[in-house]
Amino acid sequence: MRGLDAARRLRAVEASVWPEELTGALDDPSPEVVRAAIRRLVDLKGDGAMAALRARALDTDLALVADFVKALERIGDSSVGTIAINALDDRRLSRRLAAIRAIAALPDDGRAVEALRGVLDDDVAGVRAAALDALAHIGGNVSVGTANDCARLLSDPVPLVRVAAVRALIRLVAHPGPMLAPAACDQDRTVRLAVAQRAASLPERAARALLEDPELRVREAAARAAGMREAGALAVLLVDDPARDVRRAVAHALGEMRDERVADLLVPGLEDRDALVRAAVLHELEHLLTRQGIVRRLCNELGGERAERRRASVYALAHLDAREASHEIASVASDPDPEVRLALVQSVDALFDEPAPVVDYLANDSDEAVRHATEMWRLRPRAKP
C-alpha cells in the first residue's frame, strides 16, 4: 500500500477488510489515510482495536491525537485519560504536548483541570501555552486557584504564553476584565490585540489605553468590542483616528449600541474623507433611526452652522435617494457656501424627480465652479421619457 499515492492509499484503506493492513495504515504519513484507518479498524474490530490505537495515541502527529483518543473513548477504553495524565511528566516534549491534546479531547472527569494546572510551570513555553489552551477548551467553572494560575502567566516572558493566558481567562472566568487589565499595556501587540477583544469588560482605564494604542489593529479590535461606557472615546476616534479601518470599526460599534442617543456621535462621521467610512456611518444611522428618521435628521443638518456638515448631509441624502424630502433640500440652492451648492448640483438627479428647475436656478450662481457644474449637467445625455 505504501507504494501508492495518498489518494489511492485512502481508497485502499476504506475498502480494506484486513485488520493487520489497517493497523499498518495507522502510521501512514497522510493524516486523512490515518483517520480513515482508525474509523475502519474500529468498525471491523470494535474494542479489539484498543491495543493498536492506544499504542499510537500519544506517539502520532499532534493533529491526530484527538482522533485516536475519541476513537478509544467510543470503544470504551477507560484508561486513556489516565495514560494521558501520566504522560504529562514524560521527558519527551512530543509526548507532553500529545498528552495535553488528549486530555483536552476527553470529557473532564474531574482530574483534567488539576492535571493541566501542574503543567503551567513547564520549562517549555509551547507546553505552557498548550496547557492554557486545553484549559480554555475544557471551559466550565474553575476554582479561584486555577484562575489565578492562569492570570500569573500574563507575566510569562514568552508572548505566545501570555496570549494563551488571555484566551484561557476569557473562557474560564465569568468577569475576567480586572484580571486582564494589566495585559492592556503589554509590550507585545499580539497580547494587546487578544485583550482588546474584551474591551467592554475591562476597567475603564485599561479599555481607554487600548483605544489609544499605537497599533491600528489593536485600536480596531478595542473599538469593535467597546460598550456604551466608551461611547465618548469612540466619538473622538471617529473624527480623529488616522486609520480608516478604525473609524469604520467605531461606526459599527456605535451602531451596535442600538441607542438613538449615539446618533449624535455618529453624525460627524458623515464628513469623513473616506467613502467607506461615510457609508458605514450612514448604514448605522439608518439602523438606529430608520430611513425616515435619518432623512429627517439630515434635513435638519442642512440648516446647521458647519458648511462641511451641510455638504456631507446633501451627499448622504443623495445616497439615500431621498426624493421625498426634495422640498426641504431645495433650500440648499441658496446656501451661503459654494461647496454646499456644488454638492447639490452634483447630487441633483438623486434628489429631485424634476431637477431642471434647481439646475436652472444655479446656472446663474456667483461661483464659477457651481456654474460650470450646471453646464456639465446639461451636457449629459438624458434618458428618453
Kinemage of the C-alpha trace (Angstrom):
@kinemage 1
@onewidth
@group {chain A} dominant
@subgroup {mainchain}
@vectorlist {calphas} color= white
{ca met a 1} P 0.000 0.000 0.000
{ca arg a 2} L 2.913 2.378 0.713
{ca gly a 3} L 3.836 2.380 -2.975
{ca leu a 4} L 0.550 4.081 -3.864
{ca asp a 5} L -0.132 7.809 -3.794
{ca ala a 6} L -2.165 9.221 -0.902
{ca ala a 7} L -5.487 9.189 -2.768
{ca arg a 8} L -5.077 5.523 -3.712
{ca arg a 9} L -3.961 4.599 -0.200
{ca leu a 10} L -7.060 6.286 1.157
{ca arg a 11} L -9.331 4.311 -1.154
{ca ala a 12} L -7.481 1.111 -0.279
{ca val a 13} L -7.951 1.722 3.451
{ca glu a 14} L -11.645 2.493 3.060
{ca ala a 15} L -12.119 -0.789 1.200
{ca ser a 16} L -9.856 -2.942 3.382
{ca val a 17} L -11.176 -5.871 5.435
{ca trp a 18} L -7.777 -6.827 6.877
{ca pro a 19} L -7.100 -5.566 10.437
{ca glu a 20} L -3.347 -6.081 10.003
{ca glu a 21} L -3.319 -3.876 6.924
{ca leu a 22} L -5.355 -1.200 8.721
{ca thr a 23} L -3.077 -1.322 11.752
{ca gly a 24} L -0.127 -0.637 9.476
{ca ala a 25} L -2.004 2.280 7.935
{ca leu a 26} L -2.164 3.945 11.377
{ca asp a 27} L 1.434 5.018 10.715
{ca asp a 28} L 0.709 6.439 7.262
{ca pro a 29} L 2.223 9.894 6.568
{ca ser a 30} L -1.159 11.191 5.354
{ca pro a 31} L -3.499 12.343 8.164
{ca glu a 32} L -6.569 11.541 6.070
{ca val a 33} L -5.381 7.986 5.500
{ca val a 34} L -4.771 7.558 9.235
{ca arg a 35} L -8.228 8.895 10.112
{ca ala a 36} L -9.803 6.507 7.616
{ca ala a 37} L -7.771 3.622 9.067
{ca ile a 38} L -8.958 4.485 12.596
{ca arg a 39} L -12.600 4.504 11.511
{ca arg a 40} L -12.300 1.293 9.503
{ca leu a 41} L -10.391 -0.548 12.238
{ca val a 42} L -12.980 0.395 14.858
{ca asp a 43} L -15.773 -0.719 12.522
{ca leu a 44} L -14.110 -4.106 11.987
{ca lys a 45} L -12.736 -4.906 15.441
{ca gly a 46} L -14.577 -2.698 17.933
{ca asp a 47} L -12.879 -2.885 21.322
{ca gly a 48} L -10.422 -5.305 19.770
{ca ala a 49} L -8.741 -2.245 18.239
{ca met a 50} L -7.830 -0.795 21.661
{ca ala a 51} L -4.263 -2.050 21.796
{ca ala a 52} L -3.314 -0.752 18.346
{ca leu a 53} L -4.936 2.635 18.915
{ca arg a 54} L -3.593 3.047 22.430
{ca ala a 55} L -0.055 2.240 21.299
{ca arg a 56} L -0.068 5.166 18.901
{ca ala a 57} L -2.373 7.714 20.556
{ca leu a 58} L 0.452 9.751 22.114
{ca asp a 59} L 3.101 8.971 19.502
{ca thr a 60} L 1.380 10.267 16.416
{ca asp a 61} L 1.094 13.609 14.659
{ca leu a 62} L -0.328 16.125 17.141
{ca ala a 63} L -3.148 16.853 14.697
{ca leu a 64} L -4.243 13.210 15.001
{ca val a 65} L -4.131 12.775 18.782
{ca ala a 66} L -7.779 13.740 19.249
{ca asp a 67} L -8.849 11.262 16.566
{ca phe a 68} L -7.116 8.369 18.357
{ca val a 69} L -8.396 9.417 21.773
{ca lys a 70} L -12.005 9.883 20.689
{ca ala a 71} L -11.953 6.505 18.946
{ca leu a 72} L -10.681 4.878 22.142
{ca glu a 73} L -13.387 6.622 24.122
{ca arg a 74} L -16.065 5.349 21.717
{ca ile a 75} L -14.974 1.743 22.114
{ca gly a 76} L -14.929 2.006 25.891
{ca asp a 77} L -11.263 2.446 26.797
{ca ser a 78} L -11.441 3.857 30.317
{ca ser a 79} L -7.680 4.071 30.727
{ca val a 80} L -6.825 6.616 28.039
{ca gly a 81} L -7.384 9.579 30.368
{ca thr a 82} L -5.065 8.138 32.993
{ca ile a 83} L -2.438 7.347 30.379
{ca ala a 84} L -2.559 10.924 29.121
{ca ile a 85} L -2.332 12.435 32.602
{ca asn a 86} L 0.659 10.242 33.454
{ca ala a 87} L 2.349 11.299 30.212
{ca leu a 88} L 2.351 14.944 31.324
{ca asp a 89} L 5.538 14.113 33.233
{ca asp a 90} L 7.236 12.488 30.251
{ca arg a 91} L 10.682 13.877 29.441
{ca arg a 92} L 9.849 13.919 25.744
{ca leu a 93} L 8.326 17.181 24.598
{ca ser a 94} L 6.227 15.494 21.913
{ca arg a 95} L 4.632 13.182 24.492
{ca arg a 96} L 3.781 16.029 26.857
{ca leu a 97} L 2.179 18.022 24.049
{ca ala a 98} L 0.284 14.942 22.850
{ca ala a 99} L -0.909 14.251 26.397
{ca ile a 100} L -2.302 17.782 26.663
{ca arg a 101} L -4.115 17.333 23.340
{ca ala a 102} L -5.538 14.023 24.564
{ca ile a 103} L -6.807 15.486 27.846
{ca ala a 104} L -8.490 18.353 26.003
{ca ala a 105} L -10.230 15.871 23.679
{ca leu a 106} L -11.780 13.874 26.532
{ca pro a 107} L -14.735 14.785 28.774
{ca asp a 108} L -13.474 16.250 32.036
{ca asp a 109} L -13.679 13.530 34.675
{ca gly a 110} L -12.657 15.873 37.473
{ca arg a 111} L -8.939 15.274 37.045
{ca ala a 112} L -8.168 17.158 33.860
{ca val a 113} L -8.089 20.706 35.219
{ca glu a 114} L -5.859 19.839 38.147
{ca ala a 115} L -3.544 17.839 35.901
{ca leu a 116} L -3.215 20.730 33.470
{ca arg a 117} L -2.556 23.203 36.283
{ca gly a 118} L 0.514 21.175 37.088
{ca val a 119} L 1.878 21.744 33.577
{ca leu a 120} L 1.594 25.531 33.700
{ca asp a 121} L 5.143 25.686 35.118
{ca asp a 122} L 6.666 23.509 32.391
{ca asp a 123} L 10.093 24.622 31.200
{ca val a 124} L 8.915 24.736 27.571
{ca ala a 125} L 6.793 27.732 26.568
{ca gly a 126} L 4.866 25.702 23.991
{ca val a 127} L 3.759 23.268 26.690
{ca arg a 128} L 2.612 26.080 28.966
{ca ala a 129} L 0.649 27.637 26.115
{ca ala a 130} L -0.850 24.283 25.131
{ca ala a 131} L -1.949 23.645 28.716
{ca leu a 132} L -3.650 27.046 28.845
{ca asp a 133} L -5.431 26.392 25.558
{ca ala a 134} L -6.543 22.988 26.827
{ca leu a 135} L -7.977 24.590 29.956
{ca ala a 136} L -9.809 27.101 27.790
{ca his a 137} L -11.129 24.273 25.601
{ca ile a 138} L -12.426 22.332 28.603
{ca gly a 139} L -14.072 25.501 29.930
{ca gly a 140} L -16.600 25.413 32.723
{ca asn a 141} L -16.347 26.893 36.180
{ca val a 142} L -12.883 26.680 37.697
{ca ser a 143} L -11.519 27.369 41.139
{ca val a 144} L -10.053 30.691 42.147
{ca gly a 145} L -6.697 28.943 42.331
{ca thr a 146} L -6.899 27.799 38.715
{ca ala a 147} L -7.907 31.264 37.545
{ca asn a 148} L -5.019 32.790 39.483
{ca asp a 149} L -2.593 30.293 37.974
{ca cys a 150} L -3.717 31.347 34.502
{ca ala a 151} L -3.533 35.038 35.405
{ca arg a 152} L 0.024 34.551 36.676
{ca leu a 153} L 1.069 33.595 33.160
{ca leu a 154} L 0.050 37.027 31.889
{ca ser a 155} L 3.560 37.904 33.062
{ca asp a 156} L 5.222 34.981 31.274
{ca pro a 157} L 8.372 36.025 29.367
{ca val a 158} L 7.033 34.500 26.135
{ca pro a 159} L 4.257 36.380 24.260
{ca leu a 160} L 2.755 33.109 22.982
{ca val a 161} L 2.062 32.067 26.550
{ca arg a 162} L 0.670 35.447 27.538
{ca val a 163} L -1.778 35.339 24.608
{ca ala a 164} L -2.856 31.834 25.642
{ca ala a 165} L -3.370 33.099 29.200
{ca val a 166} L -5.676 35.817 27.898
{ca arg a 167} L -7.702 33.239 25.950
{ca ala a 168} L -7.932 30.960 28.970
{ca leu a 169} L -9.116 33.682 31.327
{ca ile a 170} L -11.757 34.797 28.839
{ca arg a 171} L -13.162 31.252 28.731
{ca leu a 172} L -12.750 30.301 32.366
{ca val a 173} L -13.636 33.417 34.353
{ca ala a 174} L -17.130 34.921 34.345
{ca his a 175} L -15.836 38.508 34.626
{ca pro a 176} L -12.203 38.431 33.519
{ca gly a 177} L -11.767 42.173 32.998
{ca pro a 178} L -9.896 43.015 36.233
{ca met a 179} L -7.529 40.078 35.710
{ca leu a 180} L -6.882 41.017 32.080
{ca ala a 181} L -6.320 44.718 32.756
{ca pro a 182} L -2.518 44.558 33.165
{ca ala a 183} L -2.210 42.934 29.728
{ca ala a 184} L -3.762 46.015 28.104
{ca cys a 185} L -0.311 47.612 28.357
{ca asp a 186} L 1.664 44.525 27.350
{ca gln a 187} L 4.731 45.287 25.242
{ca asp a 188} L 3.652 42.731 22.629
{ca arg a 189} L 0.924 43.773 20.175
{ca thr a 190} L -0.497 40.239 19.865
{ca val a 191} L -1.206 40.178 23.589
{ca arg a 192} L -2.852 43.587 23.498
{ca leu a 193} L -4.859 42.502 20.462
{ca ala a 194} L -6.187 39.475 22.341
{ca val a 195} L -7.151 41.645 25.315
{ca ala a 196} L -8.731 44.292 23.098
{ca gln a 197} L -11.404 41.818 22.039
{ca arg a 198} L -12.800 42.079 25.590
{ca ala a 199} L -12.522 45.857 25.899
{ca ala a 200} L -16.039 46.314 27.264
{ca ser a 201} L -15.298 44.067 30.260
{ca leu a 202} L -12.046 45.801 31.182
{ca pro a 203} L -11.701 48.542 33.773
{ca glu a 204} L -12.180 51.911 32.112
{ca arg a 205} L -8.527 52.908 32.235
{ca ala a 206} L -7.413 49.702 30.507
{ca ala a 207} L -10.110 49.995 27.843
{ca arg a 208} L -9.082 53.586 27.094
{ca ala a 209} L -5.447 52.538 26.798
{ca leu a 210} L -6.392 50.030 24.103
{ca leu a 211} L -8.499 52.575 22.232
{ca glu a 212} L -5.431 54.834 22.180
{ca asp a 213} L -2.978 52.058 21.305
{ca pro a 214} L -0.294 52.916 18.714
{ca glu a 215} L -1.189 49.787 16.701
{ca leu a 216} L -4.216 50.339 14.491
{ca arg a 217} L -5.340 46.669 14.682
{ca val a 218} L -5.435 46.881 18.458
{ca arg a 219} L -7.481 50.089 18.313
{ca glu a 220} L -9.766 48.497 15.742
{ca ala a 221} L -10.372 45.411 17.900
{ca ala a 222} L -10.920 47.542 21.004
{ca ala a 223} L -13.384 49.747 19.145
{ca arg a 224} L -15.402 46.766 17.911
{ca ala a 225} L -15.601 45.352 21.439
{ca ala a 226} L -16.279 48.620 23.269
{ca gly a 227} L -19.508 49.309 25.092
{ca met a 228} L -21.622 52.318 25.967
{ca arg a 229} L -19.152 53.341 28.668
{ca glu a 230} L -16.612 54.090 25.925
{ca ala a 231} L -19.068 55.962 23.671
{ca gly a 232} L -17.338 59.294 24.250
{ca ala a 233} L -13.921 57.900 23.439
{ca leu a 234} L -15.324 56.247 20.331
{ca ala a 235} L -16.773 59.566 19.186
{ca val a 236} L -13.293 61.080 19.354
{ca leu a 237} L -11.804 58.186 17.385
{ca leu a 238} L -14.474 58.501 14.713
{ca val a 239} L -13.315 62.020 13.981
{ca asp a 240} L -9.624 61.925 14.800
{ca asp a 241} L -8.218 58.437 14.214
{ca pro a 242} L -5.903 58.363 11.182
{ca ala a 243} L -6.803 54.789 10.235
{ca arg a 244} L -9.844 54.175 8.039
{ca asp a 245} L -10.361 50.679 9.465
{ca val a 246} L -10.518 52.040 12.997
{ca arg a 247} L -13.064 54.697 12.060
{ca arg a 248} L -15.215 52.073 10.333
{ca ala a 249} L -14.983 49.851 13.411
{ca val a 250} L -16.070 52.776 15.568
{ca ala a 251} L -19.101 53.408 13.360
{ca his a 252} L -20.085 49.756 13.638
{ca ala a 253} L -19.596 49.717 17.423
{ca leu a 254} L -21.704 52.828 17.933
{ca gly a 255} L -24.441 51.455 15.718
{ca glu a 256} L -24.441 48.153 17.605
{ca met a 257} L -25.326 50.013 20.787
{ca arg a 258} L -28.847 50.374 19.347
{ca asp a 259} L -29.409 53.557 21.308
{ca glu a 260} L -30.760 56.592 19.448
{ca arg a 261} L -28.646 58.836 21.654
{ca val a 262} L -25.472 57.727 19.899
{ca ala a 263} L -26.781 59.129 16.621
{ca asp a 264} L -25.349 62.475 17.721
{ca leu a 265} L -21.944 60.825 17.963
{ca leu a 266} L -22.233 59.184 14.553
{ca val a 267} L -23.342 62.185 12.518
{ca pro a 268} L -19.867 63.829 12.418
{ca gly a 269} L -18.674 60.722 10.594
{ca leu a 270} L -20.696 61.805 7.570
{ca glu a 271} L -17.912 64.296 6.920
{ca asp a 272} L -15.246 61.588 6.825
{ca arg a 273} L -12.746 61.828 3.988
{ca asp a 274} L -13.176 58.125 3.178
{ca ala a 275} L -16.227 56.946 1.252
{ca leu a 276} L -16.312 53.567 3.021
{ca val a 277} L -16.397 55.210 6.427
{ca arg a 278} L -19.167 57.565 5.340
{ca ala a 279} L -21.147 54.605 4.010
{ca ala a 280} L -20.659 52.738 7.303
{ca val a 281} L -21.814 55.755 9.315
{ca leu a 282} L -24.892 56.198 7.144
{ca his a 283} L -25.709 52.490 7.398
{ca glu a 284} L -25.539 52.564 11.181
{ca leu a 285} L -27.560 55.767 11.400
{ca glu a 286} L -30.253 54.188 9.277
{ca his a 287} L -30.351 51.232 11.653
{ca leu a 288} L -30.598 53.496 14.669
{ca leu a 289} L -33.129 55.991 13.347
{ca thr a 290} L -34.892 54.125 10.493
{ca arg a 291} L -34.771 55.541 6.991
{ca gln a 292} L -37.447 58.110 7.714
{ca gly a 293} L -35.648 59.188 10.868
{ca ile a 294} L -32.269 59.607 9.229
{ca val a 295} L -33.741 61.585 6.318
{ca arg a 296} L -35.403 63.911 8.789
{ca arg a 297} L -32.186 64.230 10.788
{ca leu a 298} L -30.148 65.006 7.682
{ca cys a 299} L -32.632 67.629 6.547
{ca asn a 300} L -32.228 69.279 9.939
{ca glu a 301} L -28.460 69.266 9.433
{ca leu a 302} L -28.934 71.295 6.223
{ca gly a 303} L -29.623 74.299 8.429
{ca gly a 304} L -26.632 73.783 10.710
{ca glu a 305} L -23.677 76.097 11.212
{ca arg a 306} L -20.982 73.849 9.759
{ca ala a 307} L -20.715 74.073 5.980
{ca glu a 308} L -18.878 70.744 5.941
{ca arg a 309} L -21.819 69.097 7.712
{ca arg a 310} L -24.328 70.648 5.361
{ca arg a 311} L -22.374 69.455 2.334
{ca ala a 312} L -21.994 65.954 3.812
{ca ser a 313} L -25.717 65.855 4.511
{ca val a 314} L -26.516 66.657 0.874
{ca tyr a 315} L -24.372 63.748 -0.304
{ca ala a 316} L -25.856 61.445 2.330
{ca leu a 317} L -29.398 62.338 1.286
{ca ala a 318} L -28.434 61.630 -2.301
{ca his a 319} L -27.044 58.254 -1.248
{ca leu a 320} L -30.432 57.523 0.306
{ca asp a 321} L -32.205 58.710 -2.849
{ca ala a 322} L -34.290 60.919 -0.566
{ca arg a 323} L -36.593 62.456 -3.161
{ca glu a 324} L -39.413 62.622 -0.643
{ca ala a 325} L -37.502 65.444 1.049
{ca ser a 326} L -36.892 67.437 -2.136
{ca his a 327} L -38.832 70.450 -0.846
{ca glu a 328} L -36.515 70.846 2.180
{ca ile a 329} L -33.429 70.035 0.131
{ca ala a 330} L -34.233 72.732 -2.438
{ca ser a 331} L -33.356 75.381 0.159
{ca val a 332} L -29.700 74.385 -0.257
{ca ala a 333} L -29.699 76.197 -3.610
{ca ser a 334} L -29.371 79.392 -1.532
{ca asp a 335} L -26.750 78.077 0.876
{ca pro a 336} L -24.039 80.685 1.588
{ca asp a 337} L -21.240 78.175 0.979
{ca pro a 338} L -20.443 77.427 -2.682
{ca glu a 339} L -19.192 73.897 -1.811
{ca val a 340} L -22.639 73.057 -0.481
{ca arg a 341} L -24.338 74.423 -3.591
{ca leu a 342} L -21.858 72.463 -5.734
{ca ala a 343} L -22.785 69.290 -3.821
{ca leu a 344} L -26.424 69.965 -4.662
{ca val a 345} L -25.703 70.198 -8.386
{ca gln a 346} L -23.625 67.026 -8.303
{ca ser a 347} L -26.407 65.160 -6.475
{ca val a 348} L -29.429 66.742 -8.109
{ca asp a 349} L -30.523 63.656 -10.080
{ca ala a 350} L -30.803 61.580 -6.914
{ca leu a 351} L -32.689 64.261 -5.003
{ca phe a 352} L -35.334 65.576 -7.388
{ca asp a 353} L -37.800 63.989 -9.766
{ca glu a 354} L -37.571 67.207 -11.797
{ca pro a 355} L -34.032 68.516 -11.295
{ca ala a 356} L -34.059 71.060 -14.147
{ca pro a 357} L -35.553 73.978 -12.153
{ca val a 358} L -32.849 73.645 -9.489
{ca val a 359} L -30.129 73.471 -12.122
{ca asp a 360} L -31.584 76.484 -13.934
{ca tyr a 361} L -31.566 78.461 -10.704
{ca leu a 362} L -27.920 77.598 -10.015
{ca ala a 363} L -26.852 78.276 -13.613
{ca asn a 364} L -26.532 81.942 -12.633
{ca asp a 365} L -24.680 81.198 -9.389
{ca ser a 366} L -21.995 83.626 -8.249
{ca asp a 367} L -19.465 80.801 -8.027
{ca glu a 368} L -17.747 79.687 -11.211
{ca ala a 369} L -17.435 76.052 -10.124
{ca val a 370} L -21.157 75.821 -9.466
{ca arg a 371} L -21.986 77.386 -12.862
{ca his a 372} L -19.586 75.005 -14.581
{ca ala a 373} L -21.260 72.031 -12.831
{ca thr a 374} L -24.657 73.107 -14.154
{ca glu a 375} L -23.221 73.310 -17.671
{ca met a 376} L -21.813 69.808 -17.346
{ca trp a 377} L -25.181 68.565 -16.090
{ca arg a 378} L -26.918 69.995 -19.149
{ca leu a 379} L -24.424 68.340 -21.488
{ca arg a 380} L -25.038 64.865 -20.091
{ca pro a 381} L -27.151 62.556 -22.239
{ca arg a 382} L -30.657 62.139 -20.801
{ca ala a 383} L -32.769 59.022 -20.949
{ca lys a 384} L -35.785 59.453 -23.195
{ca pro a 385} L -39.105 59.511 -21.359
